[in-house]
């Protein structure tokens, strides 16, 4: 693996030729200083970007019309949809679908046994959510947000699932308690260990031909 940056990452978002991420610069008491960087695969350069560029990448072009309704823009999960809508889930499970004009199309609280989401991924017409403390993955219908399928629980193949990444018919699942990434086939629901690491796994992305993993110690190219 190749170390890209040792930054303490809040969230990482794919771009056509790389990715953009937010990270912690400094924390003093209750105050934090946040930075934003962009990594280019073609040039290999890492450059600072503005908060507006980060927000546009994470939430889509309508973000200014609804960003004041979001509790924490750094830690929430955001999925911009092709029609201009944006699906946002906070760490406390509060979920909102914002329309292209910033209006609230739908809102609810997505919890499992009073535990909040640890990762979110859209796969076709469905959305998968991991519930870390319950060792559960749940699939919802993207239009109705009704639960369709639940995997895991007491006999779960996962141990503390967090970040999720969809790729075709597969879902990649970060397991922070096992220091690994699982691969699940969305057709058969068969699972297998995809990568093992020596430390906690926060996130994983497959961008173009590159595999990026966020570990406790930083961002790496696999």
N, C-alpha and C positions, 0 to 999 in steps of 0.2 A: 504494500500500500504506500501511497505517497501523501504526505501531509500537505494540505493546502493552506490551512490557517489554524491557529490555536485558540481562536475566539470561542467564547461561551455563547452559543447560538440560541436565539429565541425561536426563530422560524426560518425556513429555507424554501425558496420558490424557483422552479425551473424557468429558464429563458431559452429562446431558440439556439443561442450559442454559449450557454453557460447557466449561471444561476445568480440569484440575488438573495441576500440574507440580512437579518437584523441580529445584533449581538450586544452584549453587555460590555460597556467600556469601564464603568466604575459604579460602585454602590456604596453610599454613605448614609447610614441610618435608614430612613424610609425613602431616600432620594436615589434615583438611578440615572445614569447617563447612558444613552443608547446611540449606537452607530449603525450605519447601513453600508454594505459593500456589494459590489458586483464582480463576478469572476467570469472571464472570457476564456473559453476552451481554445479558440483559434490563436489568440495572442498570448495566452498564459498569464495575462495581467489581472491584478486585483485592484479595483479602483473604488474610491468612496462615491456614494450617490446620496441624493437628498431624500428626506423623509417622503416627499411627494412621489418620487419614483418608486419607492418601496410600497407605498399605499396603492398606487395604480397597479402594480404587479400583483399584489396580494388580493385586492378586493375588486379590481376592474374599474372601468372608466366612470362609473356612477358613485364612487366611494364618497365624494364630498357631500352628497345628498343624504347619506345615512351614517357617516362615521361618528357623528356625535351621539348616536343611539347605541354604540358599542361600548361595553364596559372596559375592555382592555384590548386594544388593537394589536398588541404584541403577542399575547398568549392565546388569543382565540383562534379557532380553525375557520378558514374562509375558503369557499369554493366558488369562484366565478363561473357562471354557466354560459353556454353559447348564446342564449337569447338575451343576455345582458343582465339577468338576475344574479344575485349573489347569496349563497347559503352560508350563514355564519353560526357557529356553535361556540359558546363561551365555556370556560373551564368548569363552571357550575352547572352545566347542562342546558342552560337557556339557549334555545335555537330560534333563529329568525330567518325567513326567506325575504330578502329585499328585492323589490322590483327594479327595473332599469331606470326608473325615475326616483329611486330611493324610498318608495313606499313599502310599508310592511305588508307583504302578501299573506304571510302565515307566521305564527309564532307558537311555541310550546316549550316544554322542558323535557329533554331526552335524558332519562336516568335509567339505570338498572340496579335494583335493590339499593336505591339511594346513593349509588356511586355514579360519578360523572365520567364523560368520555375522556379517553387517552389518545385517540387517533381517529381520523376521518378520511374516507376515500370514496370517490364516485366511480362506479364501474357500470357503464351503460346506463340503464334506467333505474339503477339502484344505488343506494349509499350504504357503505359499511362503516360501522362505528365500533371501536374497541373500548371496553370498559376494564381498565387496568386492574382495579382492586377486586373485580369479580372473575377475572380470567375468562372473559366472554367477548365474542364477536357477534354483532347483530346486524342483519341486513334489513334495510327499510326500502319501501317503494319511494322513489325520488319525488313523485308527484303528490302522493297522498301522505307520505311519511308514516305509513302504517308498517308495523313490524311484520316481516315475512319469514325470517329464519334466525335461529340462534344457535351458535356453536360454542361449546366450552361449558364452563361451570366447574363442578366438583371434579370431573374427569377430563378437564380441558387439556389439549395438547400444548397449550401456551402457558407461559408463566409470566404474568405482568405484561400483557401486550400493550404497546404504546403506538408509535407511529405506523401508519399504513400507507402503502403505495400501490396503485393499480397499474397493471401493464397487460393489456389484452385480456386474456381469460384467467390471469393470475392476480393474486393479491399478495404482496410482500408485507410481512408483519414483524415489526421490531419487538423483541422480547428482552426487556431491560434486566430482568432477574436472571436470565440465562446467558446474557452477553451474546445473543445470536439474532439472526434474521430467519424467519420461517417463510416458506413459499407454499401458498394454498391454491389449488386448482378450483376455480369458481364453478366448474361443471360437476366435478366429482367430490369436491370438498376434501380431497386427500391432501395431507400436509407433509412437508419434509423440511429438514434444516437446510437452509441455503448457504449461510455463512456463519462461522463462529469467530468471536473476537475475545480479547483479553480484558475487556472493560465494558461498561454499560453502553447500550445502543439507544440513541435518541431518535434518529430518523434515517431514512434511506430514500434515494431518488435514482431513477434510471433516466438519464437525459441524453438524447441522441444515442451515441454509442458509449457513453460514459456512465459509470456507476459511482454514485456519491453516497458516503455514509457519514453521519454525524455521531461521533462518540463523545464520551465524557471529556476527552482530552482535545477535541477539535474536529475539524472537517477533513475528510480523507477521500482521495481518489482510489478506488479499488482496482 
